[in-house]
């Protein structure tokens, strides 16, 4: 894989991975850049780093459609479980690019190197998740790309491309935190249908995602403290400016609180006052 030799800096490695449209190459580049960075074999950036693309590289399929056009199906059928896993693979693929984008886009921000340690750990684990879900899809006779997927996740990232604090509010503290709310019940439903293998994949993702939300909350609080802003109020202001619609209950308050995202952040943003 010639691109592996082109990882001249962390920002270059992250940008190459974002740009790659071959998904095996994308995940390999993401994980190799993470390994080299964590081993301190890379500088953060160099003058020769490639330009960040407007959009991440993608294969010809799946077709991207508006969120409402993605069909909902029962998990009690094989096509329904495949549809859920396909949607999950799409989320995890976007999560790889989102973690890499935080690193590459904000490589000139005045933050400690441990900021990039955290996000490269996230990128590495999201690449692992994508591989696990894709493997499970293939075991069920399907593959990523077989059905349409929506483009909402990348649009959320695009709208916060100029503001690191806003990016942290929207991506880890809304989109990833949503995974903490819904994944336990999805695990349970998979077990009920007898699909223990898929439930185990969801369990790994759930445990890792707690850490991802915690990394987001840690650095969000860090940036707020540096600017002497109240984190909960800042979060609410940024969400109202950068995120469409209300946050949806029910919330996994315990898992969110363990990750540093307490109810004072999100309760007032819900569509119903009692959540």
C-alpha positions as YAML, in Angstrom:
chain: A
units: angstrom
residues:
- id: 1
  name: UNK
  ca: [0.00, 0.00, 0.00]
- id: 2
  name: UNK
  ca: [2.05, 2.97, -1.25]
- id: 3
  name: UNK
  ca: [0.07, 5.56, 0.75]
- id: 4
  name: UNK
  ca: [1.43, 4.16, 4.02]
- id: 5
  name: UNK
  ca: [4.82, 5.57, 3.01]
- id: 6
  name: UNK
  ca: [3.22, 8.97, 2.44]
- id: 7
  name: UNK
  ca: [2.23, 9.39, 6.10]
- id: 8
  name: UNK
  ca: [4.77, 12.15, 6.67]
- id: 9
  name: UNK
  ca: [2.89, 13.72, 9.57]
- id: 10
  name: UNK
  ca: [-0.24, 13.04, 11.58]
- id: 11
  name: UNK
  ca: [-2.21, 15.63, 9.61]
- id: 12
  name: UNK
  ca: [-1.04, 14.02, 6.33]
- id: 13
  name: UNK
  ca: [-2.01, 10.53, 7.50]
- id: 14
  name: UNK
  ca: [-5.44, 11.69, 8.65]
- id: 15
  name: UNK
  ca: [-6.03, 13.58, 5.37]
- id: 16
  name: UNK
  ca: [-4.96, 10.61, 3.22]
- id: 17
  name: UNK
  ca: [-7.32, 8.35, 5.14]
- id: 18
  name: UNK
  ca: [-10.23, 10.79, 4.78]
- id: 19
  name: UNK
  ca: [-9.57, 11.08, 1.04]
- id: 20
  name: UNK
  ca: [-9.36, 7.32, 0.40]
- id: 21
  name: UNK
  ca: [-12.43, 5.94, -1.39]
- id: 22
  name: UNK
  ca: [-11.33, 2.30, -0.99]
- id: 23
  name: UNK
  ca: [-12.65, 1.48, 2.48]
- id: 24
  name: UNK
  ca: [-10.03, -1.16, 3.31]
- id: 25
  name: UNK
  ca: [-7.37, 1.42, 2.47]
- id: 26
  name: UNK
  ca: [-9.16, 4.11, 4.48]
- id: 27
  name: UNK
  ca: [-9.33, 2.02, 7.65]
- id: 28
  name: UNK
  ca: [-5.74, 0.74, 7.22]
- id: 29
  name: UNK
  ca: [-4.42, 4.30, 6.81]
- id: 30
  name: UNK
  ca: [-6.41, 5.52, 9.82]
- id: 31
  name: UNK
  ca: [-5.11, 2.74, 12.05]
- id: 32
  name: UNK
  ca: [-1.53, 3.01, 10.83]
- id: 33
  name: UNK
  ca: [-1.49, 6.79, 11.36]
- id: 34
  name: UNK
  ca: [-2.83, 6.19, 14.89]
- id: 35
  name: UNK
  ca: [-0.14, 3.58, 15.63]
- id: 36
  name: UNK
  ca: [2.67, 5.82, 14.41]
- id: 37
  name: UNK
  ca: [1.34, 8.84, 16.26]
- id: 38
  name: UNK
  ca: [0.92, 6.95, 19.53]
- id: 39
  name: UNK
  ca: [4.47, 5.58, 19.13]
- id: 40
  name: UNK
  ca: [5.63, 9.21, 18.61]
- id: 41
  name: UNK
  ca: [7.00, 8.39, 15.16]
- id: 42
  name: UNK
  ca: [5.16, 11.29, 13.49]
- id: 43
  name: UNK
  ca: [5.20, 15.05, 13.78]
- id: 44
  name: UNK
  ca: [1.80, 16.72, 14.13]
- id: 45
  name: UNK
  ca: [2.02, 18.50, 10.78]
- id: 46
  name: UNK
  ca: [4.44, 19.47, 8.02]
- id: 47
  name: UNK
  ca: [4.46, 22.07, 5.20]
- id: 48
  name: UNK
  ca: [3.97, 19.25, 2.64]
- id: 49
  name: UNK
  ca: [0.65, 18.00, 4.06]
- id: 50
  name: UNK
  ca: [-2.06, 17.44, 1.43]
- id: 51
  name: UNK
  ca: [-5.19, 19.60, 1.32]
- id: 52
  name: UNK
  ca: [-8.25, 18.38, 3.20]
- id: 53
  name: UNK
  ca: [-10.99, 17.31, 0.77]
- id: 54
  name: UNK
  ca: [-14.45, 18.92, 0.87]
- id: 55
  name: UNK
  ca: [-15.95, 15.48, 1.37]
- id: 56
  name: UNK
  ca: [-14.48, 12.15, 2.48]
- id: 57
  name: UNK
  ca: [-13.63, 9.55, -0.16]
- id: 58
  name: UNK
  ca: [-16.41, 7.03, -0.75]
- id: 59
  name: UNK
  ca: [-17.01, 4.07, -3.05]
- id: 60
  name: UNK
  ca: [-19.74, 4.31, -5.74]
- id: 61
  name: UNK
  ca: [-22.20, 2.59, -3.40]
- id: 62
  name: UNK
  ca: [-24.16, 3.05, -1.18]
- id: 63
  name: UNK
  ca: [-26.39, 5.64, -2.77]
- id: 64
  name: UNK
  ca: [-26.73, 8.60, -0.37]
- id: 65
  name: UNK
  ca: [-30.30, 9.78, 0.23]
- id: 66
  name: UNK
  ca: [-32.08, 12.14, 2.68]
- id: 67
  name: UNK
  ca: [-32.53, 10.60, 6.17]
- id: 68
  name: UNK
  ca: [-36.31, 10.23, 5.74]
- id: 69
  name: UNK
  ca: [-35.79, 8.08, 2.62]
- id: 70
  name: UNK
  ca: [-34.00, 5.33, 4.59]
- id: 71
  name: UNK
  ca: [-36.47, 2.51, 5.15]
- id: 72
  name: UNK
  ca: [-37.19, 1.29, 8.71]
- id: 73
  name: UNK
  ca: [-37.59, -2.47, 9.19]
- id: 74
  name: UNK
  ca: [-38.31, -4.89, 12.01]
- id: 75
  name: UNK
  ca: [-35.30, -6.47, 13.71]
- id: 76
  name: UNK
  ca: [-37.29, -9.70, 13.98]
- id: 77
  name: UNK
  ca: [-36.56, -10.44, 10.31]
- id: 78
  name: UNK
  ca: [-33.21, -11.14, 8.65]
- id: 79
  name: UNK
  ca: [-33.66, -8.23, 6.17]
- id: 80
  name: UNK
  ca: [-34.41, -5.99, 9.16]
- id: 81
  name: UNK
  ca: [-31.26, -7.01, 11.00]
- id: 82
  name: UNK
  ca: [-29.21, -6.56, 7.82]
- id: 83
  name: UNK
  ca: [-30.73, -3.07, 7.37]
- id: 84
  name: UNK
  ca: [-29.81, -2.13, 10.95]
- id: 85
  name: UNK
  ca: [-26.24, -3.43, 10.56]
- id: 86
  name: UNK
  ca: [-25.94, -1.59, 7.23]
- id: 87
  name: UNK
  ca: [-27.04, 1.67, 8.89]
- id: 88
  name: UNK
  ca: [-24.58, 1.00, 11.71]
- id: 89
  name: UNK
  ca: [-21.72, 0.34, 9.27]
- id: 90
  name: UNK
  ca: [-22.51, 3.68, 7.63]
- id: 91
  name: UNK
  ca: [-22.46, 5.46, 11.00]
- id: 92
  name: UNK
  ca: [-19.13, 3.86, 11.93]
- id: 93
  name: UNK
  ca: [-17.58, 4.73, 8.57]
- id: 94
  name: UNK
  ca: [-18.61, 8.36, 9.01]
- id: 95
  name: UNK
  ca: [-17.26, 8.24, 12.57]
- id: 96
  name: UNK
  ca: [-13.83, 7.23, 11.22]
- id: 97
  name: UNK
  ca: [-13.78, 10.28, 8.95]
- id: 98
  name: UNK
  ca: [-15.18, 12.59, 11.64]
- id: 99
  name: UNK
  ca: [-12.45, 11.63, 14.13]
- id: 100
  name: UNK
  ca: [-9.77, 12.06, 11.46]
- id: 101
  name: UNK
  ca: [-11.27, 15.39, 10.40]
- id: 102
  name: UNK
  ca: [-11.06, 16.77, 13.95]
- id: 103
  name: UNK
  ca: [-7.35, 15.91, 13.88]
- id: 104
  name: UNK
  ca: [-6.52, 17.16, 10.39]
- id: 105
  name: UNK
  ca: [-8.74, 20.25, 10.36]
- id: 106
  name: UNK
  ca: [-7.76, 21.48, 13.81]
- id: 107
  name: UNK
  ca: [-4.06, 20.52, 13.77]
- id: 108
  name: UNK
  ca: [-3.06, 24.18, 14.16]
- id: 109
  name: UNK
  ca: [-5.27, 24.77, 17.25]
- id: 110
  name: UNK
  ca: [-3.40, 25.61, 20.47]
- id: 111
  name: UNK
  ca: [-4.24, 22.35, 22.26]
- id: 112
  name: UNK
  ca: [-1.98, 19.78, 23.96]
- id: 113
  name: UNK
  ca: [-0.73, 16.76, 22.01]
- id: 114
  name: UNK
  ca: [-2.93, 14.59, 24.22]
- id: 115
  name: UNK
  ca: [-5.92, 16.07, 22.35]
- id: 116
  name: UNK
  ca: [-4.68, 14.32, 19.21]
- id: 117
  name: UNK
  ca: [-3.88, 11.15, 21.19]
- id: 118
  name: UNK
  ca: [-7.54, 10.93, 22.15]
- id: 119
  name: UNK
  ca: [-8.96, 11.52, 18.68]
- id: 120
  name: UNK
  ca: [-6.57, 9.08, 17.00]
- id: 121
  name: UNK
  ca: [-7.65, 6.46, 19.54]
- id: 122
  name: UNK
  ca: [-11.24, 7.22, 18.50]
- id: 123
  name: UNK
  ca: [-10.32, 6.94, 14.78]
- id: 124
  name: UNK
  ca: [-8.56, 3.61, 15.39]
- id: 125
  name: UNK
  ca: [-11.56, 2.18, 17.26]
- id: 126
  name: UNK
  ca: [-14.14, 3.47, 14.78]
- id: 127
  name: UNK
  ca: [-12.16, 1.75, 11.98]
- id: 128
  name: UNK
  ca: [-12.25, -1.44, 14.07]
- id: 129
  name: UNK
  ca: [-16.02, -1.06, 14.52]
- id: 130
  name: UNK
  ca: [-16.59, -0.58, 10.79]
- id: 131
  name: UNK
  ca: [-14.61, -3.75, 10.08]
- id: 132
  name: UNK
  ca: [-16.55, -5.75, 12.67]
- id: 133
  name: UNK
  ca: [-19.96, -4.64, 11.39]
- id: 134
  name: UNK
  ca: [-18.96, -5.23, 7.77]
- id: 135
  name: UNK
  ca: [-17.74, -8.72, 8.64]
- id: 136
  name: UNK
  ca: [-21.08, -9.42, 10.33]
- id: 137
  name: UNK
  ca: [-22.99, -8.15, 7.28]
- id: 138
  name: UNK
  ca: [-20.98, -10.47, 5.05]
- id: 139
  name: UNK
  ca: [-21.67, -13.42, 7.37]
- id: 140
  name: UNK
  ca: [-25.39, -12.70, 6.85]
- id: 141
  name: UNK
  ca: [-25.02, -12.69, 3.05]
- id: 142
  name: UNK
  ca: [-24.90, -8.91, 2.56]
- id: 143
  name: UNK
  ca: [-22.29, -6.13, 2.36]
- id: 144
  name: UNK
  ca: [-21.89, -2.43, 2.96]
- id: 145
  name: UNK
  ca: [-23.24, -0.60, -0.09]
- id: 146
  name: UNK
  ca: [-26.15, -2.96, -0.71]
- id: 147
  name: UNK
  ca: [-28.79, -0.42, 0.36]
- id: 148
  name: UNK
  ca: [-29.11, 3.38, 0.49]
- id: 149
  name: UNK
  ca: [-27.70, 5.38, 3.42]
- id: 150
  name: UNK
  ca: [-28.18, 8.96, 4.58]
- id: 151
  name: UNK
  ca: [-25.72, 11.84, 4.56]
- id: 152
  name: UNK
  ca: [-26.76, 13.69, 7.73]
- id: 153
  name: UNK
  ca: [-23.63, 12.89, 9.74]
- id: 154
  name: UNK
  ca: [-21.19, 14.51, 7.35]
- id: 155
  name: UNK
  ca: [-23.46, 17.55, 6.96]
- id: 156
  name: UNK
  ca: [-23.31, 18.06, 10.73]
- id: 157
  name: UNK
  ca: [-19.53, 18.03, 10.55]
- id: 158
  name: UNK
  ca: [-19.45, 20.42, 7.62]
- id: 159
  name: UNK
  ca: [-21.55, 22.99, 9.50]
- id: 160
  name: UNK
  ca: [-18.99, 23.07, 12.36]
- id: 161
  name: UNK
  ca: [-15.83, 23.06, 10.24]
- id: 162
  name: UNK
  ca: [-14.67, 26.49, 11.50]
- id: 163
  name: UNK
  ca: [-15.25, 26.06, 15.23]
- id: 164
  name: UNK
  ca: [-13.64, 23.30, 17.29]
- id: 165
  name: UNK
  ca: [-15.88, 23.87, 20.32]
- id: 166
  name: UNK
  ca: [-18.99, 23.59, 18.13]
- id: 167
  name: UNK
  ca: [-17.60, 20.45, 16.48]
- id: 168
  name: UNK
  ca: [-17.11, 18.82, 19.88]
- id: 169
  name: UNK
  ca: [-20.63, 19.81, 20.93]
- id: 170
  name: UNK
  ca: [-22.28, 18.32, 17.84]
- id: 171
  name: UNK
  ca: [-20.22, 15.22, 17.02]
- id: 172
  name: UNK
  ca: [-19.20, 13.47, 20.27]
- id: 173
  name: UNK
  ca: [-21.70, 15.12, 22.62]
- id: 174
  name: UNK
  ca: [-24.82, 14.75, 20.43]
- id: 175
  name: UNK
  ca: [-24.22, 12.20, 17.68]
- id: 176
  name: UNK
  ca: [-21.98, 9.77, 19.61]
- id: 177
  name: UNK
  ca: [-23.92, 10.23, 22.85]
- id: 178
  name: UNK
  ca: [-27.04, 9.16, 20.95]
- id: 179
  name: UNK
  ca: [-25.35, 5.79, 20.48]
- id: 180
  name: UNK
  ca: [-25.18, 5.40, 24.27]
- id: 181
  name: UNK
  ca: [-28.95, 5.93, 24.41]
- id: 182
  name: UNK
  ca: [-30.03, 3.46, 21.72]
- id: 183
  name: UNK
  ca: [-27.40, 0.71, 21.62]
- id: 184
  name: UNK
  ca: [-28.34, -1.21, 24.81]
- id: 185
  name: UNK
  ca: [-31.92, -1.80, 23.58]
- id: 186
  name: UNK
  ca: [-30.64, -2.80, 20.12]
- id: 187
  name: UNK
  ca: [-28.30, -5.32, 21.77]
- id: 188
  name: UNK
  ca: [-31.25, -6.74, 23.68]
- id: 189
  name: UNK
  ca: [-33.40, -7.02, 20.55]
- id: 190
  name: UNK
  ca: [-30.60, -8.80, 18.68]
- id: 191
  name: UNK
  ca: [-30.33, -11.32, 21.53]
- id: 192
  name: UNK
  ca: [-34.10, -11.86, 21.52]
- id: 193
  name: UNK
  ca: [-33.98, -12.78, 17.84]
- id: 194
  name: UNK
  ca: [-31.13, -15.24, 18.52]
- id: 195
  name: UNK
  ca: [-28.52, -13.14, 16.72]
- id: 196
  name: UNK
  ca: [-25.96, -13.33, 19.51]
- id: 197
  name: UNK
  ca: [-23.05, -12.53, 17.16]
- id: 198
  name: UNK
  ca: [-24.52, -9.15, 16.17]
- id: 199
  name: UNK
  ca: [-25.35, -8.42, 19.83]
- id: 200
  name: UNK
  ca: [-21.69, -9.03, 20.74]
- id: 201
  name: UNK
  ca: [-20.54, -6.59, 18.03]
- id: 202
  name: UNK
  ca: [-22.93, -3.98, 19.46]
- id: 203
  name: UNK
  ca: [-21.56, -4.61, 22.95]
- id: 204
  name: UNK
  ca: [-17.98, -3.86, 21.84]
- id: 205
  name: UNK
  ca: [-19.14, -0.69, 20.09]
- id: 206
  name: UNK
  ca: [-21.13, 0.45, 23.13]
- id: 207
  name: UNK
  ca: [-18.19, 0.03, 25.54]
- id: 208
  name: UNK
  ca: [-15.82, 1.89, 23.21]
- id: 209
  name: UNK
  ca: [-18.32, 4.69, 22.54]
- id: 210
  name: UNK
  ca: [-18.46, 5.55, 26.24]
- id: 211
  name: UNK
  ca: [-14.77, 6.41, 25.96]
- id: 212
  name: UNK
  ca: [-15.36, 8.45, 22.80]
- id: 213
  name: UNK
  ca: [-18.03, 10.59, 24.46]
- id: 214
  name: UNK
  ca: [-15.70, 11.00, 27.46]
- id: 215
  name: UNK
  ca: [-12.90, 12.28, 25.19]
- id: 216
  name: UNK
  ca: [-15.34, 14.75, 23.63]
- id: 217
  name: UNK
  ca: [-16.62, 15.93, 27.03]
- id: 218
  name: UNK
  ca: [-13.08, 16.28, 28.42]
- id: 219
  name: UNK
  ca: [-11.91, 18.53, 25.60]
- id: 220
  name: UNK
  ca: [-15.17, 20.47, 25.42]
- id: 221
  name: UNK
  ca: [-14.80, 21.29, 29.12]
- id: 222
  name: UNK
  ca: [-11.11, 22.12, 28.58]
- id: 223
  name: UNK
  ca: [-11.92, 24.67, 25.85]
- id: 224
  name: UNK
  ca: [-14.75, 26.18, 27.92]
- id: 225
  name: UNK
  ca: [-12.50, 26.49, 30.99]
- id: 226
  name: UNK
  ca: [-9.81, 28.19, 28.92]
- id: 227
  name: UNK
  ca: [-12.35, 30.77, 27.72]
- id: 228
  name: UNK
  ca: [-13.96, 30.98, 31.19]
- id: 229
  name: UNK
  ca: [-17.33, 29.85, 29.87]
- id: 230
  name: UNK
  ca: [-19.95, 27.72, 31.58]
- id: 231
  name: UNK
  ca: [-19.82, 24.33, 29.77]
- id: 232
  name: UNK
  ca: [-23.52, 23.45, 30.02]
- id: 233
  name: UNK
  ca: [-24.70, 26.88, 28.85]
- id: 234
  name: UNK
  ca: [-22.08, 26.98, 26.07]
- id: 235
  name: UNK
  ca: [-23.19, 23.53, 24.90]
- id: 236
  name: UNK
  ca: [-26.83, 24.64, 24.76]
- id: 237
  name: UNK
  ca: [-25.96, 27.81, 22.81]
- id: 238
  name: UNK
  ca: [-23.83, 25.88, 20.30]
- id: 239
  name: UNK
  ca: [-26.45, 23.17, 19.81]
- id: 240
  name: UNK
  ca: [-29.17, 25.74, 19.14]
- id: 241
  name: UNK
  ca: [-26.92, 27.41, 16.56]
- id: 242
  name: UNK
  ca: [-25.44, 24.33, 14.88]
- id: 243
  name: UNK
  ca: [-27.91, 21.45, 15.25]
- id: 244
  name: UNK
  ca: [-31.33, 21.12, 13.69]
- id: 245
  name: UNK
  ca: [-34.18, 19.87, 15.84]
- id: 246
  name: UNK
  ca: [-34.56, 18.92, 19.48]
- id: 247
  name: UNK
  ca: [-32.56, 16.19, 21.21]
- id: 248
  name: UNK
  ca: [-34.59, 13.01, 21.56]
- id: 249
  name: UNK
  ca: [-35.32, 11.19, 24.81]
- id: 250
  name: UNK
  ca: [-34.98, 8.63, 26.30]
- id: 251
  name: UNK
  ca: [-31.44, 9.32, 27.49]
- id: 252
  name: UNK
  ca: [-29.01, 6.85, 29.03]
- id: 253
  name: UNK
  ca: [-28.28, 9.30, 31.86]
- id: 254
  name: UNK
  ca: [-25.93, 6.94, 33.69]
- id: 255
  name: UNK
  ca: [-23.65, 6.17, 30.74]
- id: 256
  name: UNK
  ca: [-23.70, 9.82, 29.70]
- id: 257
  name: UNK
  ca: [-22.78, 11.00, 33.22]
- id: 258
  name: UNK
  ca: [-19.95, 8.46, 33.42]
- id: 259
  name: UNK
  ca: [-18.59, 10.05, 30.24]
- id: 260
  name: UNK
  ca: [-18.83, 13.55, 31.76]
- id: 261
  name: UNK
  ca: [-22.05, 14.58, 30.01]
- id: 262
  name: UNK
  ca: [-24.45, 15.39, 32.86]
- id: 263
  name: UNK
  ca: [-28.20, 16.11, 32.43]
- id: 264
  name: UNK
  ca: [-27.61, 19.85, 32.95]
- id: 265
  name: UNK
  ca: [-26.11, 19.85, 29.44]
- id: 266
  name: UNK
  ca: [-28.97, 18.36, 27.46]
- id: 267
  name: UNK
  ca: [-32.25, 18.20, 29.40]
- id: 268
  name: UNK
  ca: [-33.35, 21.73, 28.48]
- id: 269
  name: UNK
  ca: [-32.82, 20.97, 24.76]
- id: 270
  name: UNK
  ca: [-35.30, 18.11, 24.55]
- id: 271
  name: UNK
  ca: [-38.57, 18.30, 22.63]
- id: 272
  name: UNK
  ca: [-40.53, 17.64, 25.85]
- id: 273
  name: UNK
  ca: [-39.76, 19.34, 29.15]
- id: 274
  name: UNK
  ca: [-39.62, 16.12, 31.17]
- id: 275
  name: UNK
  ca: [-37.45, 14.29, 28.60]
...
